[in-house]
Amino acid sequence: MSKIEGIMTTIEGLTVLELADLVKSLEDKFGVVAAAPVAVAGGGAAAAGPAEEVKDEVDVILTGVGDKKIQVLKVVREITGLALKEAKDLVDTVPKPVKSKIKKAEAEDIKKKLEEQGGTVEIK
């Protein structure tokens, strides 16, 4: 197996939060940004398109767990697909993003689920 295939196999086994940490670490180490280049063509209309898309994506940030920590933990696991330890670490170290760059409607659903269990949530 080549080095690249080995790296790809390792990456496939990472959770979403681990992937986000990996991207951040690579950006910091090599001084790059992991964003797709945006082509500007023909004036303002093309430039305005991507800016509108960015506004549609929000982050759901868990800011508190309240009295029902276990119920909040269960919802976090359901939403993220994280293993128990990773979900517990997320809940124990609030404020933390639960999901990033998702549609506003999905973010509202997640917020509702977490707040029903006593969690406090911000959508940014």
N, CA, C and O atoms as a MOPAC input file, in Angstrom:
PM7 MOZYME 1SCF
protein

 N      0.84600 1    -1.17200 1     0.00000 1
 C      0.00000 1     0.00000 1     0.00000 1
 C      0.89700 1     1.24200 1     0.00000 1
 O      1.86700 1     1.32200 1     0.75300 1
 N      0.55800 1     2.19900 1    -0.84800 1
 C      1.34600 1     3.43100 1    -0.91400 1
 C      1.03800 1     4.32000 1     0.29500 1
 O      0.05700 1     4.10800 1     1.00800 1
 N      1.88500 1     5.30000 1     0.50100 1
 C      1.67500 1     6.22400 1     1.61500 1
 C      0.33800 1     6.94500 1     1.48600 1
 O     -0.38000 1     7.12200 1     2.47100 1
 N      0.01400 1     7.35600 1     0.27400 1
 C     -1.23200 1     8.09600 1     0.05400 1
 C     -2.43400 1     7.22300 1     0.37400 1
 O     -3.37900 1     7.68800 1     1.01100 1
 N     -2.41700 1     5.97100 1    -0.05500 1
 C     -3.52800 1     5.06600 1     0.25200 1
 C     -3.65200 1     4.86300 1     1.75700 1
 O     -4.76400 1     4.78500 1     2.28000 1
 N     -2.53600 1     4.77600 1     2.45100 1
 C     -2.55500 1     4.62700 1     3.90800 1
 C     -3.15400 1     5.84400 1     4.58700 1
 O     -3.93700 1     5.71700 1     5.52800 1
 N     -2.78500 1     7.02600 1     4.10800 1
 C     -3.32800 1     8.26200 1     4.66300 1
 C     -4.82800 1     8.33400 1     4.41600 1
 O     -5.59100 1     8.70400 1     5.30800 1
 N     -5.25100 1     7.98300 1     3.20800 1
 C     -6.67500 1     8.01700 1     2.87800 1
 C     -7.46100 1     7.05100 1     3.76400 1
 O     -8.55700 1     7.38000 1     4.21900 1
 N     -6.91400 1     5.87400 1     4.01000 1
 C     -7.57500 1     4.90200 1     4.87500 1
 C     -7.71600 1     5.46100 1     6.28300 1
 O     -8.76100 1     5.29900 1     6.91200 1
 N     -6.68900 1     6.11000 1     6.77800 1
 C     -6.73100 1     6.71300 1     8.10500 1
 C     -7.77200 1     7.82100 1     8.16100 1
 O     -8.54600 1     7.89500 1     9.11500 1
 N     -7.79900 1     8.67700 1     7.15700 1
 C     -8.74600 1     9.79000 1     7.12300 1
 C    -10.18300 1     9.28200 1     7.08200 1
 O    -11.06000 1     9.87400 1     7.70900 1
 N    -10.43700 1     8.20500 1     6.36000 1
 C    -11.78500 1     7.65200 1     6.27900 1
 C    -12.31000 1     7.24000 1     7.64500 1
 O    -13.52200 1     7.24200 1     7.86300 1
 N    -11.42600 1     6.88700 1     8.56700 1
 C    -11.84300 1     6.44700 1     9.89000 1
 C    -12.03700 1     7.56700 1    10.89700 1
 O    -12.40600 1     7.29400 1    12.03900 1
 N    -11.80400 1     8.82100 1    10.51700 1
 C    -11.91600 1     9.94500 1    11.44200 1
 C    -13.35500 1    10.42900 1    11.57800 1
 O    -14.15500 1    10.30400 1    10.65100 1
 N    -13.67000 1    10.98300 1    12.74700 1
 C    -14.97200 1    11.60700 1    12.94300 1
 C    -14.94500 1    12.99600 1    12.32100 1
 O    -13.88900 1    13.48700 1    11.92200 1
 N    -16.10000 1    13.61900 1    12.24100 1
 C    -16.20200 1    14.95600 1    11.65700 1
 C    -15.36400 1    15.95700 1    12.46300 1
 O    -14.67500 1    16.79800 1    11.88500 1
 N    -15.42300 1    15.86600 1    13.77400 1
 C    -14.64600 1    16.79600 1    14.59900 1
 C    -13.14600 1    16.56000 1    14.42900 1
 O    -12.36600 1    17.51200 1    14.39400 1
 N    -12.74700 1    15.29900 1    14.32600 1
 C    -11.33700 1    14.99700 1    14.10900 1
 C    -10.88100 1    15.52800 1    12.75400 1
 O     -9.76200 1    16.02500 1    12.63300 1
 N    -11.73600 1    15.42800 1    11.73100 1
 C    -11.39800 1    15.96600 1    10.41100 1
 C    -11.24200 1    17.48600 1    10.46800 1
 O    -10.33000 1    18.04200 1     9.85700 1
 N    -12.13300 1    18.15300 1    11.20100 1
 C    -12.03900 1    19.60900 1    11.33400 1
 C    -10.73100 1    19.99500 1    12.02500 1
 O    -10.07300 1    20.95400 1    11.62200 1
 N    -10.35700 1    19.24600 1    13.06800 1
 C     -9.09100 1    19.51400 1    13.75200 1
 C     -7.90200 1    19.27900 1    12.82200 1
 O     -6.92900 1    20.03200 1    12.85100 1
 N     -7.98200 1    18.23600 1    12.00000 1
 C     -6.90900 1    17.93400 1    11.05100 1
 C     -6.74700 1    19.07500 1    10.05800 1
 O     -5.62900 1    19.51900 1     9.79900 1
 N     -7.85300 1    19.55200 1     9.50000 1
 C     -7.79900 1    20.64600 1     8.53300 1
 C     -7.18400 1    21.88400 1     9.17600 1
 O     -6.32000 1    22.53200 1     8.58300 1
 N     -7.62600 1    22.21200 1    10.38400 1
 C     -7.09800 1    23.38100 1    11.09000 1
 C     -5.60000 1    23.22500 1    11.33200 1
 O     -4.84200 1    24.17400 1    11.13600 1
 N     -5.16900 1    22.04800 1    11.75100 1
 C     -3.75000 1    21.79800 1    12.00300 1
 C     -2.92300 1    21.94300 1    10.72900 1
 O     -1.83400 1    22.51600 1    10.75400 1
 N     -3.44000 1    21.42400 1     9.61600 1
 C     -2.72600 1    21.53600 1     8.33800 1
 C     -2.64100 1    22.99200 1     7.89200 1
 O     -1.61100 1    23.43600 1     7.38600 1
 N     -3.73900 1    23.73400 1     8.08300 1
 C     -3.72600 1    25.15000 1     7.72200 1
 C     -2.67800 1    25.90100 1     8.54000 1
 O     -1.92300 1    26.71100 1     8.00100 1
 N     -2.63500 1    25.62700 1     9.85400 1
 C     -1.67900 1    26.30300 1    10.72700 1
 C     -0.24100 1    25.92100 1    10.37500 1
 O      0.62600 1    26.78900 1    10.27200 1
 N      0.00900 1    24.63700 1    10.19300 1
 C      1.36800 1    24.15000 1     9.95800 1
 C      1.94300 1    24.67200 1     8.63900 1
 O      3.10100 1    25.08600 1     8.58300 1
 N      1.12900 1    24.65000 1     7.58000 1
 C      1.64200 1    24.98600 1     6.26100 1
 C      1.24700 1    26.38100 1     5.78300 1
 O      1.61900 1    26.78500 1     4.68200 1
 N      0.50000 1    27.11700 1     6.59800 1
 C      0.13400 1    28.48700 1     6.23900 1
 C     -0.75800 1    28.57400 1     5.02200 1
 O     -0.61400 1    29.48000 1     4.20100 1
 N     -1.68500 1    27.62700 1     4.90100 1
 C     -2.59800 1    27.61600 1     3.76900 1
 C     -4.02800 1    27.69300 1     4.27800 1
 O     -4.27500 1    27.58100 1     5.47900 1
 N     -4.97300 1    27.88700 1     3.35600 1
 C     -6.38500 1    27.90200 1     3.69300 1
 C     -7.06000 1    26.83000 1     2.85700 1
 O     -6.88900 1    26.78000 1     1.63900 1
 N     -7.82800 1    25.97200 1     3.51500 1
 C     -8.51300 1    24.88200 1     2.82000 1
 C     -9.87400 1    25.35200 1     2.32700 1
 O    -10.91000 1    24.84900 1     2.76200 1
 N     -9.86200 1    26.30900 1     1.42500 1
 C    -11.09800 1    26.82300 1     0.84100 1
 C    -10.96700 1    26.74900 1    -0.66800 1
 O     -9.89200 1    26.96400 1    -1.22800 1
 N    -12.07900 1    26.44000 1    -1.31400 1
 C    -12.05900 1    26.36600 1    -2.76600 1
 C    -11.87400 1    27.76200 1    -3.34000 1
 O    -12.48700 1    28.71100 1    -2.85100 1
 N    -11.04700 1    27.90700 1    -4.36500 1
 C    -10.87700 1    29.22000 1    -4.97400 1
 C    -12.16900 1    29.67000 1    -5.64700 1
 O    -12.90500 1    28.86000 1    -6.21000 1
 N    -12.43100 1    30.95900 1    -5.58000 1
 C    -13.63400 1    31.51500 1    -6.17900 1
 C    -13.22600 1    32.31600 1    -7.40700 1
 O    -12.41100 1    33.23500 1    -7.31900 1
 N    -13.79300 1    31.96300 1    -8.54300 1
 C    -13.49600 1    32.68000 1    -9.77300 1
 C    -14.43500 1    33.86800 1    -9.89300 1
 O    -15.65100 1    33.72200 1    -9.76300 1
 N    -13.88000 1    35.03000 1   -10.13700 1
 C    -14.68800 1    36.22600 1   -10.33300 1
 C    -14.71200 1    36.50900 1   -11.82300 1
 O    -13.68200 1    36.73700 1   -12.45700 1
 N    -15.93000 1    36.48700 1   -12.36400 1
 C    -16.04700 1    36.69600 1   -13.80000 1
 C    -17.19200 1    37.65300 1   -14.09800 1
 O    -18.30300 1    37.47700 1   -13.59800 1
 N    -16.92200 1    38.65000 1   -14.89900 1
 C    -17.96100 1    39.48900 1   -15.45400 1
 C    -18.62500 1    40.47000 1   -14.50600 1
 O    -19.69800 1    40.97500 1   -14.83400 1
 N    -18.06600 1    40.76100 1   -13.37900 1
 C    -18.62100 1    41.83500 1   -12.55800 1
 C    -19.31700 1    41.37600 1   -11.29700 1
 O    -19.06800 1    40.28800 1   -10.77800 1
 N    -20.20700 1    42.25000 1   -10.81700 1
 C    -20.81200 1    42.10500 1    -9.50800 1
 C    -21.74100 1    40.91200 1    -9.34400 1
 O    -21.79300 1    40.34500 1    -8.25200 1
 N    -22.46500 1    40.51000 1   -10.35700 1
 C    -23.43200 1    39.43200 1   -10.20700 1
 C    -22.73600 1    38.12200 1    -9.84200 1
 O    -23.22300 1    37.38200 1    -8.98700 1
 N    -21.61800 1    37.83300 1   -10.47100 1
 C    -20.89300 1    36.60000 1   -10.16700 1
 C    -20.30200 1    36.65200 1    -8.77300 1
 O    -20.28800 1    35.63600 1    -8.07800 1
 N    -19.82500 1    37.78000 1    -8.35400 1
 C    -19.22900 1    37.90800 1    -7.02700 1
 C    -20.27900 1    37.83000 1    -5.93700 1
 O    -19.98900 1    37.35900 1    -4.83700 1
 N    -21.50500 1    38.28700 1    -6.21900 1
 C    -22.55400 1    38.27500 1    -5.20600 1
 C    -23.08900 1    36.87400 1    -4.96700 1
 O    -23.56000 1    36.59400 1    -3.86400 1
 N    -23.04100 1    35.99200 1    -5.93400 1
 C    -23.56700 1    34.63400 1    -5.80400 1
 C    -22.95500 1    33.85300 1    -4.65100 1
 O    -23.69900 1    33.39400 1    -3.78400 1
 N    -21.63800 1    33.67700 1    -4.59500 1
 C    -21.04600 1    32.91800 1    -3.50000 1
 C    -21.28600 1    33.55000 1    -2.13900 1
 O    -21.42200 1    32.82900 1    -1.15000 1
 N    -21.34300 1    34.86300 1    -2.05700 1
 C    -21.57400 1    35.52100 1    -0.76700 1
 C    -22.94800 1    35.14300 1    -0.22200 1
 O    -23.10400 1    34.98300 1     0.98900 1
 N    -23.93600 1    35.00000 1    -1.08500 1
 C    -25.27100 1    34.61300 1    -0.63800 1
 C    -25.27600 1    33.18000 1    -0.13800 1
 O    -25.97200 1    32.87500 1     0.83100 1
 N    -24.52200 1    32.29500 1    -0.77000 1
 C    -24.45400 1    30.91100 1    -0.33000 1
 C    -23.88200 1    30.81700 1     1.06900 1
 O    -24.37300 1    30.03300 1     1.88200 1
 N    -22.86400 1    31.59000 1     1.36900 1
 C    -22.22600 1    31.55700 1     2.68100 1
 C    -23.23300 1    31.92600 1     3.76400 1
 O    -23.20900 1    31.33900 1     4.84500 1
 N    -24.10900 1    32.87800 1     3.50100 1
 C    -25.10400 1    33.29400 1     4.47500 1
 C    -26.09300 1    32.17000 1     4.78400 1
 O    -26.67600 1    32.15400 1     5.86800 1
 N    -26.29300 1    31.24000 1     3.86700 1
 C    -27.21300 1    30.14100 1     4.08800 1
 C    -26.63200 1    29.08700 1     5.02600 1
 O    -27.38000 1    28.26800 1     5.56100 1
 N    -25.32800 1    29.08800 1     5.23600 1
 C    -24.69100 1    28.08900 1     6.07800 1
 C    -24.38500 1    28.68100 1     7.44200 1
 O    -23.81700 1    29.76800 1     7.55300 1
 N    -24.77100 1    27.95000 1     8.47500 1
 C    -24.56600 1    28.42000 1     9.84000 1
 C    -23.90800 1    27.32500 1    10.67600 1
 O    -23.82100 1    26.17100 1    10.25800 1
 N    -23.44900 1    27.71200 1    11.86300 1
 C    -22.87100 1    26.77100 1    12.82200 1
 C    -23.80300 1    26.68500 1    14.02500 1
 O    -24.36800 1    27.68900 1    14.45700 1
 N    -23.95800 1    25.47900 1    14.55800 1
 C    -24.73400 1    25.27200 1    15.77800 1
 C    -23.73200 1    25.06600 1    16.90300 1
 O    -22.93200 1    24.13100 1    16.87300 1
 N    -23.78300 1    25.95300 1    17.90300 1
 C    -22.81700 1    25.91100 1    18.99300 1
 C    -23.54900 1    25.62400 1    20.30100 1
 O    -24.44600 1    26.36400 1    20.70400 1
 N    -23.14700 1    24.53700 1    20.95100 1
 C    -23.69000 1    24.18400 1    22.25300 1
 C    -22.98500 1    25.04000 1    23.28900 1
 O    -21.76800 1    24.94600 1    23.44700 1
 N    -23.74400 1    25.88100 1    24.00400 1
 C    -23.14200 1    26.79500 1    24.97200 1
 C    -23.36000 1    26.36800 1    26.41200 1
 O    -22.69300 1    26.87700 1    27.31300 1
 N    -24.28000 1    25.44500 1    26.64400 1
 C    -24.53400 1    24.95600 1    27.99300 1
 C    -25.33900 1    23.67200 1    27.93800 1
 O    -26.02200 1    23.40000 1    26.95100 1
 N    -25.25600 1    22.86700 1    29.02300 1
 C    -25.96200 1    21.58100 1    29.02800 1
 C    -27.09700 1    21.52900 1    30.03500 1
 O    -27.93000 1    20.62700 1    29.95800 1
 N    -27.16200 1    22.45800 1    30.97400 1
 C    -28.24900 1    22.46900 1    31.94100 1
 C    -28.18700 1    21.28300 1    32.88600 1
 O    -27.12100 1    20.71300 1    33.12000 1
 N    -29.34000 1    20.91900 1    33.42700 1
 C    -29.42200 1    19.85700 1    34.42900 1
 C    -29.45700 1    18.45900 1    33.81900 1
 O    -29.16200 1    17.48100 1    34.50600 1
 N    -29.81100 1    18.35100 1    32.55000 1
 C    -29.99800 1    17.04900 1    31.91200 1
 C    -28.82600 1    16.71400 1    30.99300 1
 O    -29.00100 1    16.52900 1    29.78900 1
 N    -27.64400 1    16.63900 1    31.57100 1
 C    -26.42500 1    16.42400 1    30.78800 1
 C    -26.50000 1    15.13200 1    29.95900 1
 O    -26.10000 1    15.12400 1    28.79500 1
 N    -27.00000 1    14.06400 1    30.53800 1
 C    -27.05300 1    12.77800 1    29.83500 1
 C    -27.99800 1    12.85500 1    28.64000 1
 O    -27.68800 1    12.32100 1    27.57500 1
 N    -29.15400 1    13.51600 1    28.80200 1
 C    -30.08800 1    13.64600 1    27.68300 1
 C    -29.48900 1    14.50500 1    26.57400 1
 O    -29.66100 1    14.21100 1    25.39100 1
 N    -28.78700 1    15.56800 1    26.96100 1
 C    -28.12300 1    16.42000 1    25.96500 1
 C    -27.05000 1    15.60500 1    25.24700 1
 O    -26.90600 1    15.70000 1    24.02900 1
 N    -26.30500 1    14.81000 1    25.99600 1
 C    -25.26500 1    13.95600 1    25.41800 1
 C    -25.86700 1    12.99200 1    24.38900 1
 O    -25.29200 1    12.78800 1    23.32000 1
 N    -27.00800 1    12.40700 1    24.70500 1
 C    -27.67400 1    11.48100 1    23.77000 1
 C    -28.06000 1    12.19400 1    22.47600 1
 O    -27.89400 1    11.64400 1    21.38700 1
 N    -28.57700 1    13.42200 1    22.59500 1
 C    -28.96700 1    14.17900 1    21.40500 1
 C    -27.73200 1    14.53800 1    20.58100 1
 O    -27.76300 1    14.46500 1    19.35300 1
 N    -26.64200 1    14.92700 1    21.25300 1
 C    -25.39900 1    15.25200 1    20.55100 1
 C    -24.91600 1    14.03700 1    19.76300 1
 O    -24.50500 1    14.16700 1    18.61000 1
 N    -24.96300 1    12.86400 1    20.37900 1
 C    -24.53800 1    11.64000 1    19.67900 1
 C    -25.43100 1    11.36800 1    18.47200 1
 O    -24.94000 1    10.99300 1    17.40700 1
 N    -26.72700 1    11.55300 1    18.63400 1
 C    -27.68300 1    11.33200 1    17.54600 1
 C    -27.41000 1    12.27900 1    16.37600 1
 O    -27.43800 1    11.87300 1    15.21400 1
 N    -27.14800 1    13.53600 1    16.70000 1
 C    -26.94600 1    14.56400 1    15.67700 1
 C    -25.61800 1    14.38000 1    14.95100 1
 O    -25.55700 1    14.48200 1    13.72600 1
 N    -24.55800 1    14.10800 1    15.70400 1
 C    -23.21300 1    14.10500 1    15.13000 1
 C    -22.73600 1    12.73200 1    14.69000 1
 O    -21.87800 1    12.62600 1    13.81400 1
 N    -23.28300 1    11.67500 1    15.28900 1
 C    -22.78000 1    10.34000 1    14.99500 1
 C    -21.47700 1    10.03700 1    15.71500 1
 O    -20.79100 1     9.06800 1    15.38800 1
 N    -21.13500 1    10.87100 1    16.70100 1
 C    -19.89100 1    10.66900 1    17.44500 1
 C    -20.00300 1     9.46500 1    18.37400 1
 O    -21.09500 1     9.07300 1    18.78700 1
 N    -18.85700 1     8.89500 1    18.68800 1
 C    -18.79800 1     7.84600 1    19.68900 1
 C    -19.05500 1     8.47400 1    21.05800 1
 O    -18.99200 1     9.69400 1    21.20600 1
 N    -19.34000 1     7.64900 1    22.04200 1
 C    -19.68400 1     8.14700 1    23.37300 1
 C    -18.60900 1     9.05600 1    23.95100 1
 O    -18.92700 1    10.12300 1    24.47500 1
 N    -17.34400 1     8.65500 1    23.86800 1
 C    -16.25700 1     9.44600 1    24.45500 1
 C    -16.14400 1    10.81400 1    23.78700 1
 O    -16.01900 1    11.82900 1    24.47400 1
 N    -16.18700 1    10.85200 1    22.45600 1
 C    -16.06700 1    12.11900 1    21.74500 1
 C    -17.25100 1    13.03400 1    22.05100 1
 O    -17.07500 1    14.23900 1    22.22900 1
 N    -18.45700 1    12.46500 1    22.11400 1
 C    -19.64100 1    13.26400 1    22.43500 1
 C    -19.55900 1    13.78900 1    23.86100 1
 O    -19.93100 1    14.93400 1    24.11700 1
 N    -19.07900 1    12.97100 1    24.79300 1
 C    -18.92900 1    13.40200 1    26.18200 1
 C    -17.91000 1    14.53200 1    26.26900 1
 O    -18.13000 1    15.51500 1    26.97700 1
 N    -16.79400 1    14.39500 1    25.55100 1
 C    -15.78200 1    15.45400 1    25.53900 1
 C    -16.37000 1    16.76300 1    25.01200 1
 O    -16.08700 1    17.83300 1    25.55300 1
 N    -17.18200 1    16.68200 1    23.96600 1
 C    -17.81300 1    17.87400 1    23.40700 1
 C    -18.73800 1    18.51700 1    24.43400 1
 O    -18.69000 1    19.73100 1    24.63400 1
 N    -19.58000 1    17.71500 1    25.08800 1
 C    -20.53000 1    18.23100 1    26.06500 1
 C    -19.80700 1    18.80600 1    27.28700 1
 O    -20.24700 1    19.80300 1    27.85800 1
 N    -18.70300 1    18.17700 1    27.68500 1
 C    -17.96000 1    18.62400 1    28.86700 1
 C    -17.18000 1    19.91500 1    28.63600 1
 O    -16.80400 1    20.58500 1    29.59800 1
 N    -16.93400 1    20.27300 1    27.38300 1
 C    -16.08800 1    21.43900 1    27.09900 1
 C    -16.83400 1    22.52700 1    26.32700 1
 O    -16.28400 1    23.14200 1    25.41300 1
 N    -18.09900 1    22.75800 1    26.70900 1
 C    -18.86100 1    23.81300 1    26.04500 1
 C    -18.26300 1    25.16800 1    26.37300 1
 O    -17.68700 1    25.31100 1    27.45200 1
 N    -18.36100 1    26.15400 1    25.52800 1
 C    -19.05300 1    26.15500 1    24.24700 1
 C    -18.24800 1    25.45900 1    23.15400 1
 O    -17.04000 1    25.65900 1    23.02900 1
 N    -18.92800 1    24.65500 1    22.38100 1
 C    -18.31900 1    23.90500 1    21.27400 1
 C    -19.31400 1    23.81000 1    20.12700 1
 O    -20.51900 1    23.71300 1    20.36000 1
 N    -18.82500 1    23.83700 1    18.89100 1
 C    -19.72700 1    23.62500 1    17.75300 1
 C    -20.17800 1    22.16900 1    17.68700 1
 O    -19.36700 1    21.24900 1    17.80300 1
 N    -21.46700 1    21.97500 1    17.50100 1
 C    -22.02500 1    20.63300 1    17.34300 1
 C    -22.01100 1    20.26200 1    15.87000 1
 O    -21.61800 1    19.15400 1    15.50600 1
 N    -22.44000 1    21.19100 1    15.02300 1
 C    -22.40900 1    21.00900 1    13.57200 1
 C    -22.05300 1    22.34000 1    12.94500 1
 O    -22.45700 1    23.39900 1    13.42700 1
 N    -21.29600 1    22.27500 1    11.86800 1
 C    -20.85700 1    23.49000 1    11.19300 1
 C    -21.26500 1    23.47800 1     9.73400 1
 O    -21.38600 1    22.42800 1     9.10300 1
 N    -21.47200 1    24.68300 1     9.21900 1
 C    -21.77100 1    24.89100 1     7.80000 1
 C    -22.94600 1    24.04500 1     7.33600 1
 O    -22.84600 1    23.27500 1     6.38000 1
 N    -24.06200 1    24.20900 1     8.03900 1
 C    -25.28800 1    23.50200 1     7.67200 1
 C    -26.36900 1    24.52500 1     7.34200 1
 O    -26.23000 1    25.70900 1     7.65100 1
 N    -27.42300 1    24.07000 1     6.72600 1
 C    -28.53400 1    24.95100 1     6.36500 1
 C    -29.23500 1    25.44900 1     7.62800 1
 O    -29.28100 1    24.75600 1     8.64500 1
 N    -29.76900 1    26.64300 1     7.54600 1
 C    -30.40300 1    27.27500 1     8.70500 1
 C    -31.57400 1    26.43500 1     9.22400 1
 O    -31.75800 1    26.34400 1    10.43800 1
 N    -32.35800 1    25.83000 1     8.36000 1
 C    -33.50100 1    25.02000 1     8.79500 1
 C    -33.02800 1    23.82100 1     9.62400 1
 O    -33.61400 1    23.50800 1    10.66000 1
 N    -31.97300 1    23.15700 1     9.16500 1
 C    -31.42000 1    22.02800 1     9.91200 1
 C    -30.87200 1    22.50100 1    11.25800 1
 O    -31.01700 1    21.81400 1    12.26900 1
 N    -30.24900 1    23.66200 1    11.26600 1
 C    -29.70600 1    24.22400 1    12.50700 1
 C    -30.82400 1    24.49900 1    13.50600 1
 O    -30.66600 1    24.24500 1    14.70000 1
 N    -31.94300 1    25.01200 1    13.02900 1
 C    -33.08200 1    25.28100 1    13.90700 1
 C    -33.62900 1    23.98600 1    14.51000 1
 O    -33.99300 1    23.95700 1    15.68500 1
 N    -33.68900 1    22.91100 1    13.70900 1
 C    -34.14400 1    21.61200 1    14.21400 1
 C    -33.20700 1    21.09400 1    15.30700 1
 O    -33.66000 1    20.59800 1    16.33800 1
 N    -31.91100 1    21.21400 1    15.07400 1
 C    -30.91900 1    20.76200 1    16.05200 1
 C    -31.04600 1    21.58300 1    17.33400 1
 O    -31.00400 1    21.03800 1    18.43700 1
 N    -31.20000 1    22.88500 1    17.17900 1
 C    -31.34800 1    23.76100 1    18.34600 1
 C    -32.57300 1    23.34800 1    19.15800 1
 O    -32.51000 1    23.27400 1    20.38500 1
 N    -33.67100 1    23.08400 1    18.48500 1
 C    -34.90500 1    22.69400 1    19.16200 1
 C    -34.70000 1    21.39800 1    19.94900 1
 O    -35.11100 1    21.29900 1    21.10500 1
 N    -34.06200 1    20.40300 1    19.31800 1
 C    -33.82300 1    19.12100 1    19.98800 1
 C    -32.97000 1    19.28900 1    21.23900 1
 O    -33.26700 1    18.71000 1    22.28300 1
 N    -31.90900 1    20.08300 1    21.12800 1
 C    -31.01000 1    20.28000 1    22.26800 1
 C    -31.68800 1    21.08200 1    23.37700 1
 O    -31.51600 1    20.77700 1    24.55700 1
 N    -32.44800 1    22.09500 1    23.00800 1
 C    -33.12400 1    22.91300 1    24.01900 1
 C    -34.22900 1    22.14300 1    24.72200 1
 O    -34.49600 1    22.39100 1    25.89800 1
 N    -34.88300 1    21.20500 1    24.02300 1
 C    -35.89900 1    20.36400 1    24.65400 1
 C    -35.30400 1    19.53600 1    25.79400 1
 O    -36.00700 1    19.17700 1    26.73900 1
 N    -34.02500 1    19.23900 1    25.70100 1
 C    -33.35700 1    18.44000 1    26.73000 1
 C    -32.63400 1    19.31100 1    27.76200 1
 O    -31.95900 1    18.78300 1    28.64600 1
 N    -32.76500 1    20.62100 1    27.66000 1
 C    -32.17500 1    21.50900 1    28.65000 1
 C    -30.88500 1    22.17000 1    28.22400 1
 O    -30.30400 1    22.92800 1    29.00100 1
 N    -30.41900 1    21.91200 1    27.02200 1
 C    -29.19300 1    22.53300 1    26.53600 1
 C    -29.45300 1    23.96500 1    26.07600 1
 O    -30.58400 1    24.33600 1    25.76200 1
 N    -28.38600 1    24.76000 1    26.04300 1
 C    -28.48900 1    26.10300 1    25.48100 1
 C    -27.62900 1    26.13900 1    24.22600 1
 O    -26.51800 1    25.61000 1    24.19500 1
 N    -28.17200 1    26.77600 1    23.19400 1
 C    -27.57200 1    26.71000 1    21.86600 1
 C    -27.55400 1    28.07900 1    21.21700 1
 O    -28.48600 1    28.86700 1    21.38300 1
 N    -26.49100 1    28.36000 1    20.47600 1
 C    -26.39600 1    29.54700 1    19.63900 1
 C    -26.27000 1    29.10600 1    18.19600 1
 O    -25.64600 1    28.08900 1    17.89300 1
 N    -26.86600 1    29.88000 1    17.31700 1
 C    -26.69200 1    29.64000 1    15.87400 1
 C    -25.95300 1    30.84800 1    15.32800 1
 O    -26.42200 1    31.98100 1    15.44100 1
 N    -24.79500 1    30.59700 1    14.73400 1
 C    -23.97000 1    31.68300 1    14.18900 1
 C    -23.74300 1    31.46500 1    12.71200 1
 O    -23.07200 1    32.26900 1    12.06500 1

